[in-house]
């Protein structure tokens, strides 16, 4: 992981942000790690946002399988309910 100081963040912000596009960047102050700079996409992935949940059909409860099939079929039948 690349490391920069808080001073570097102020003086070399372009370099620091470019490094963050390649991976998380440690930001230090007085030799101690204080912050980690990362892209919004990486942050969202860490927080579980935008992550699709995979479900195995055998793990669904009784009515859930029907709901999934209906939801998947809706675009095919023009969104009509039976």
C-alpha positions as protocol buffer text, in pm:
chain_id: "A"
residue {
  index: 1
  type: UNK
  ca { x: 0 y: 0 z: 0 }
}
residue {
  index: 2
  type: UNK
  ca { x: 132 y: 341 z: -93 }
}
residue {
  index: 3
  type: UNK
  ca { x: 186 y: 587 z: 194 }
}
residue {
  index: 4
  type: UNK
  ca { x: 173 y: 967 z: 194 }
}
residue {
  index: 5
  type: UNK
  ca { x: 180 y: 1226 z: 469 }
}
residue {
  index: 6
  type: UNK
  ca { x: -90 y: 1485 z: 536 }
}
residue {
  index: 7
  type: UNK
  ca { x: 153 y: 1741 z: 394 }
}
residue {
  index: 8
  type: UNK
  ca { x: 181 y: 1535 z: 75 }
}
residue {
  index: 9
  type: UNK
  ca { x: -196 y: 1527 z: 54 }
}
residue {
  index: 10
  type: UNK
  ca { x: -199 y: 1906 z: 48 }
}
residue {
  index: 11
  type: UNK
  ca { x: 104 y: 1955 z: -177 }
}
residue {
  index: 12
  type: UNK
  ca { x: 71 y: 1656 z: -410 }
}
residue {
  index: 13
  type: UNK
  ca { x: -303 y: 1597 z: -414 }
}
residue {
  index: 14
  type: UNK
  ca { x: -305 y: 1490 z: -778 }
}
residue {
  index: 15
  type: UNK
  ca { x: -37 y: 1228 z: -718 }
}
residue {
  index: 16
  type: UNK
  ca { x: -209 y: 1103 z: -403 }
}
residue {
  index: 17
  type: UNK
  ca { x: -551 y: 1071 z: -568 }
}
residue {
  index: 18
  type: UNK
  ca { x: -400 y: 896 z: -872 }
}
residue {
  index: 19
  type: UNK
  ca { x: -240 y: 646 z: -634 }
}
residue {
  index: 20
  type: UNK
  ca { x: -583 y: 590 z: -474 }
}
residue {
  index: 21
  type: UNK
  ca { x: -722 y: 485 z: -813 }
}
residue {
  index: 22
  type: UNK
  ca { x: -469 y: 199 z: -808 }
}
residue {
  index: 23
  type: UNK
  ca { x: -554 y: 95 z: -451 }
}
residue {
  index: 24
  type: UNK
  ca { x: -602 y: 222 z: -96 }
}
residue {
  index: 25
  type: UNK
  ca { x: -350 y: 483 z: 21 }
}
residue {
  index: 26
  type: UNK
  ca { x: -231 y: 530 z: 378 }
}
residue {
  index: 27
  type: UNK
  ca { x: -220 y: 891 z: 499 }
}
residue {
  index: 28
  type: UNK
  ca { x: 11 y: 948 z: 793 }
}
residue {
  index: 29
  type: UNK
  ca { x: 68 y: 1227 z: 1040 }
}
residue {
  index: 30
  type: UNK
  ca { x: 388 y: 1242 z: 1241 }
}
residue {
  index: 31
  type: UNK
  ca { x: 473 y: 891 z: 1134 }
}
residue {
  index: 32
  type: UNK
  ca { x: 143 y: 740 z: 1243 }
}
residue {
  index: 33
  type: UNK
  ca { x: -124 y: 604 z: 1014 }
}
residue {
  index: 34
  type: UNK
  ca { x: -430 y: 831 z: 1047 }
}
residue {
  index: 35
  type: UNK
  ca { x: -645 y: 783 z: 736 }
}
residue {
  index: 36
  type: UNK
  ca { x: -693 y: 555 z: 438 }
}
residue {
  index: 37
  type: UNK
  ca { x: -790 y: 712 z: 106 }
}
residue {
  index: 38
  type: UNK
  ca { x: -981 y: 492 z: -135 }
}
residue {
  index: 39
  type: UNK
  ca { x: -1218 y: 530 z: -427 }
}
residue {
  index: 40
  type: UNK
  ca { x: -1591 y: 561 z: -369 }
}
residue {
  index: 41
  type: UNK
  ca { x: -1637 y: 229 z: -552 }
}
residue {
  index: 42
  type: UNK
  ca { x: -1401 y: 54 z: -310 }
}
residue {
  index: 43
  type: UNK
  ca { x: -1576 y: 215 z: -14 }
}
residue {
  index: 44
  type: UNK
  ca { x: -1919 y: 109 z: -138 }
}
residue {
  index: 45
  type: UNK
  ca { x: -1794 y: -246 z: -188 }
}
residue {
  index: 46
  type: UNK
  ca { x: -1660 y: -251 z: 169 }
}
residue {
  index: 47
  type: UNK
  ca { x: -1989 y: -117 z: 305 }
}
residue {
  index: 48
  type: UNK
  ca { x: -2187 y: -374 z: 105 }
}
residue {
  index: 49
  type: UNK
  ca { x: -2356 y: -120 z: -119 }
}
residue {
  index: 50
  type: UNK
  ca { x: -2423 y: -215 z: -476 }
}
residue {
  index: 51
  type: UNK
  ca { x: -2332 y: -574 z: -402 }
}
residue {
  index: 52
  type: UNK
  ca { x: -2572 y: -828 z: -539 }
}
residue {
  index: 53
  type: UNK
  ca { x: -2670 y: -1105 z: -304 }
}
residue {
  index: 54
  type: UNK
  ca { x: -2649 y: -1455 z: -446 }
}
residue {
  index: 55
  type: UNK
  ca { x: -2917 y: -1696 z: -332 }
}
residue {
  index: 56
  type: UNK
  ca { x: -2938 y: -2065 z: -405 }
}
residue {
  index: 57
  type: UNK
  ca { x: -3289 y: -2180 z: -498 }
}
residue {
  index: 58
  type: UNK
  ca { x: -3276 y: -2455 z: -234 }
}
residue {
  index: 59
  type: UNK
  ca { x: -3229 y: -2192 z: 38 }
}
residue {
  index: 60
  type: UNK
  ca { x: -3548 y: -2000 z: -43 }
}
residue {
  index: 61
  type: UNK
  ca { x: -3854 y: -2013 z: 179 }
}
residue {
  index: 62
  type: UNK
  ca { x: -4183 y: -2152 z: 49 }
}
residue {
  index: 63
  type: UNK
  ca { x: -4326 y: -1845 z: -131 }
}
residue {
  index: 64
  type: UNK
  ca { x: -3995 y: -1680 z: -216 }
}
residue {
  index: 65
  type: UNK
  ca { x: -3920 y: -1900 z: -519 }
}
residue {
  index: 66
  type: UNK
  ca { x: -4253 y: -1805 z: -676 }
}
residue {
  index: 67
  type: UNK
  ca { x: -4181 y: -1436 z: -611 }
}
residue {
  index: 68
  type: UNK
  ca { x: -3843 y: -1463 z: -780 }
}
residue {
  index: 69
  type: UNK
  ca { x: -3985 y: -1644 z: -1082 }
}
residue {
  index: 70
  type: UNK
  ca { x: -4265 y: -1388 z: -1112 }
}
residue {
  index: 71
  type: UNK
  ca { x: -4014 y: -1103 z: -1089 }
}
residue {
  index: 72
  type: UNK
  ca { x: -3793 y: -1260 z: -1353 }
}
residue {
  index: 73
  type: UNK
  ca { x: -4087 y: -1336 z: -1581 }
}
residue {
  index: 74
  type: UNK
  ca { x: -4243 y: -987 z: -1563 }
}
residue {
  index: 75
  type: UNK
  ca { x: -4021 y: -834 z: -1835 }
}
residue {
  index: 76
  type: UNK
  ca { x: -4102 y: -1128 z: -2062 }
}
residue {
  index: 77
  type: UNK
  ca { x: -4479 y: -1096 z: -2033 }
}
residue {
  index: 78
  type: UNK
  ca { x: -4489 y: -717 z: -2036 }
}
residue {
  index: 79
  type: UNK
  ca { x: -4521 y: -689 z: -1659 }
}
residue {
  index: 80
  type: UNK
  ca { x: -4869 y: -844 z: -1648 }
}
residue {
  index: 81
  type: UNK
  ca { x: -4976 y: -1023 z: -1331 }
}
residue {
  index: 82
  type: UNK
  ca { x: -5154 y: -1358 z: -1368 }
}
